[in-house]
Amino acid sequence: MDKHRILILGGTTEARSLAARLAGDDRFDTTLSLAGRTADPREQPVPVRIGGFGGAEGLARHLETEQVDLLIDATHPFAARISRNAAEASARSGKPLLALRRPTWESKEGDLWIRVASVAEAVRRLPETPTRVFLAIGRQEAYQFSARPEHAYLVRSVDPVTPPLDVPDARYVLACGPFGLDDELELLRGEEIGLIVAKNSGGSATHAKIEAARALSIPVIMVERQEPPGVPSVPTVEAALAHVAHLFSGERKRGV
Ligand code: NAP
């Protein structure tokens, strides 16, 4: 009896957790797809394929040739291109798509957020006065801050920022969450940070810097998400499992 084939676009903790839950269910044949960006990826609970598909068209072709029954976009909320490709590939191939997206962080009293739509806008909204800026936006878009060499930067990322920023004062911290509140308070105080640039990723692993910023009254330039419209979306792994169960309930398996 054939199983339902599920392809998870991953690279996140949620994708890994979802894969682990589906791995134990013999109704499904689950594969996880990774971009191949991380130098030392963690071990995964299901078979993994690595590397791009060749745009939306390539992904649509892959869904057809691999006879995928459901595509789940569990990529990072700021992996915008692959999410657009997933939406387009689903439309082209007629294969259903589900997005698993953690809810965004909401600002609370005491937060000093400046909301922007892109990293480019964050660069433009930096103050005129030289400031010690904590860049917590990952490594891929950090280079854009080379346009503002008057500021001092502390850049934190999982993998190294290469090439480094073209500015006179930048230091780099390699670290992978989860981060705790006490450590974040110590970092912000110790480095005399005057401004944070963050992405509204949601989730708990990297939220402590937002709480620390609130406690210390440090402003945060918050880059908001740009997600493709019209894609069914769930906020948790549990909700994704429920959606999958519902989608395939009552449906006869292929080849039966
Ligand atoms: P992106 O800019 O949206 O995607 C760029 C290209 O990378 C895509 O067009 C696709 O190539 C390929 N790609 C991305 N994710 C893929 C996947 N899961 N499987 C196969 N190909 C994939 O993506 P990104 O921001 O570089 O992120 C890459 C990966 O890192 C994603 O898996 C994401 O979940 C993870 N990640 C991203 C961030 C972030 O802040 N952006 C943070 C943590 C983890 P083709 O067009 O050739 O198919």
Boltz pocket constraint, residues with backbone or C-beta under 6 A from the ligand:
constraints:
  - pocket:
      binder: B
      contacts: [[A, 8], [A, 9], [A, 10], [A, 11], [A, 12], [A, 33], [A, 34], [A, 35], [A, 37], [A, 49], [A, 50], [A, 51], [A, 52], [A, 53], [A, 54], [A, 55], [A, 56], [A, 58], [A, 59], [A, 74], [A, 75], [A, 76], [A, 78], [A, 79], [A, 80], [A, 81], [A, 82], [A, 83], [A, 85], [A, 137], [A, 138], [A, 140]]
      max_distance: 6.0
